[in-house]
């Protein structure tokens, strides 16, 4: 049985003024997958995610979620539909506590299970539970990344988009973040992971796409791409 296509992007073009940042990109994410989009800094990965999530205007192309066009919809509308992003740079509410940040992640919900879901986030990230009343802005970068991921989970995403979750973190924290990404996927959440860390991202991925200068240049199974000499030369220094 073929899995449902959650996200389908066709011919996506995004420009900043006269600069074409994304040049006709095609990719898809099927339900239950972990898909990685890798590429060097400036390849257009973050711009692509911003276009998908309604943050960046689209010049041309189609963006479909669950078979319906979402082009031009606001990020808040998409969160209500289960399409949720963990942004690059984490974007926590610095002057709010960890608990308050998690509650903000559930702002689209009005059910009775929000507190139970906070406990689930604390089970995934015990360090957040230890510091539940601490202001988010006083935490380390790695702790803030955990909080940004936990906040996104509070929206109960059907498709979780993650933009460079390992950026700027220590090697130990990078290990933890990728462990949690894999765990979130194993728990049943579909994930689109945008990363510069090609080795770790493709190692987790069911499928992957390689982006260069605003275009998709390669695609395939994650481990197949990881073993490809071109990928290894360009992104793993081999």
N, C-alpha and C positions, 0 to 999 in steps of 0.2 A: 504494500500500500504506500503510495507516494505521500510524503509529509506535506502539510500545508505550507505554502509560501507566505511567510509573515510580511516580509519586506522585499519589494522589487523596485530597483532603481534603473531607469532606462534613459540613456542619452543625456545624463545630467551635466549641465554647464552652469558654472558660477563664475562671475567676474567681479573684480574690485576696480571700479572705474574702467580703464582700458586694459587692465591686466586680466587675462583669462586664467583663473586659478584651477578650475576643474573643466576638463575638455571632452565632454561626452562620455561619461563613465556609466558602465553597466555592471550591476551585481545584484545578488539576491541572498536572502537569509531564510532558511526553512525552519519550521517549528522543531525545537529540540536540538538544534545545532549550536555549536560554538564556532563562529566564523571570525577569522582574524584578517584585518586589513593592515598590511605593513608597508613601510616606505620610509625614506629618509625625511629629516626635518624639511619642511617646505614642499613636500610632495603633493599636498592638497587633502590630506586625510581629515584634519580637523574641519576644514571648510566643507568637506563632504558631509560630515556628521551634523554640522550646523545647518546645512541646507535641508537634510532629512528631518531635523527636529524643529524646523520653522524659525530658527534664529537668524539665518542668512538668506536673503532673497535669492531665488533661482532665476537664471537667465533663460534656460531652456531645459526640456526633458520632462520625464514623468517620475513621480515618487508614489508608489502604492503600498499601503499597509492593509493587510487582510483583504486584498483585492479591490480596495477603494482608494481613489486619489486623496492624498493628504497635502498636496502642494499648496502652500500658502496658509495652512492652518497654524495657529499659535502653539507654542510649546506646551502651554497649560492644557489645551484641548487634547494634545497627543498623550499627555500623562494620564488623563482620564480614560484614554483608550488602551492604556497598558504599554505605551512606548515611552521609555524613560531613559534619560542620559545621565551618566556621571561625567561632569565636564572636566576638561583639562584644567589643571590648576586647582582642582578640588572645590573651590567656591563655597566653603562653609560659611555659616553666619557667625562671624568671629565674636560678636558680643552677646551671643546666646549660648546656653549650656548645651552639652551633648544631648541631653534628653529633649530640650527644646528644638534642636536641629532635627532630631528624629521625628518629633511631632510635626514639624514643618513638612517632612517628607510625606506625611499622610494627609496633607491639607485637602486632597481631592476626595477623601473618604469620610463617611459618616456612620460607619458600622461600629459594632461594639468590641472589635478585636484588635484595636490599635495598641492597647497596652500589652496584649499578648504578643503582638508582633515586635514590639520594642524588646521584650524578653528574648525573642528569637534572635534578634540582631545582637543582643548582648551575649547570647550563646555562641554566635559566630565570632564575635569580637570581644572576648573577655576584658580586654584592656579598656574598652569603652565603658563597660559596667563599673569597673573600678573607679572611673573618673566621671561618673554620670552627671555630677553637678559642676564640673569644671567648665570654664568658658572655652569654646572651641578655638578661639584665636590664640590661646596660650599653649596649645598642644603642638607636638612635633609634626613635621610634614607627613610622616608615615601614619601617625594617629589621625590626622585630618583626612588622609585618604581613606582610612577605614571608616571614618564618620561619613564621608561623602558617599561611599558605597552602601553603608547601612541606611542612610537617608533615602537613597534611591530604592532600596528594597522595601522601604515602608510604603511605597506606592503600589506594591504588588505588581511589578512589571511582568508583562507577557514577553516583551523583548527589551533587554537591557543593553544599552549602548554605552561603552566605556572608552573614554578618550585619554590615552597615555597614562594609565593608572600607576605605572612604575616610575614615571619621570621624577628625577631628582631625589630618589630614595636610596638609602643604604642597601648594600647587597642582602643583608639579613631581612630588611623590610620588603625588598623586592621578592624574596622567596615567599614571605608570608602573603603578600598581595596576590601573587600568582596561584598560590595554594587555595586562597579563598575564591578566586575567580573560577578555578576548577570545581570547587565545592558548590558554588552557586549554580553552576551548570549541571552538576550531577544531581542537584536537588530539583531540577526540572525547568529552570529558567533558560530561555534561549538568549544567547549572548552574541553581540557584535563587538569585537575587541579591536580597537585601533591602537597600534603600538609601534615604537621604533625598535624595541627589543625583539628582533625577528626570531631568534632562537627560542625564547620562552613562549612567544605568542603562537608560533607555528607548531611548537611541541604540544600545545594544548588543543589546537584547532582541529575540528573535523574537516573544514575546508578553509582555504586562504586565498587572498587576492594581494598582488603586489602592485603598489601605486608609485609612479614616477612622473614628475613634472605634470601633474594633473591628469594622468591617464592610467588606466589599468593595463599593465604590461604582461602579467602572468596570472594564472589562476589554477587551482587544483586542490587535491587533498593536502592537508596540513603537512603531514610527514613527507609526502612526495616533494612538495616545495622546499621543505627543510633540507632535503637531500640533493636538491638541484644545484649543480656547480655554479650557475649564474647567480642564484640567490646567495649561496655561501660566499662567493667572491665579493658581491656587492654589499651584503649586510652583515656578514660574519668575519670579514677580513681574511678570508682563506683564498 
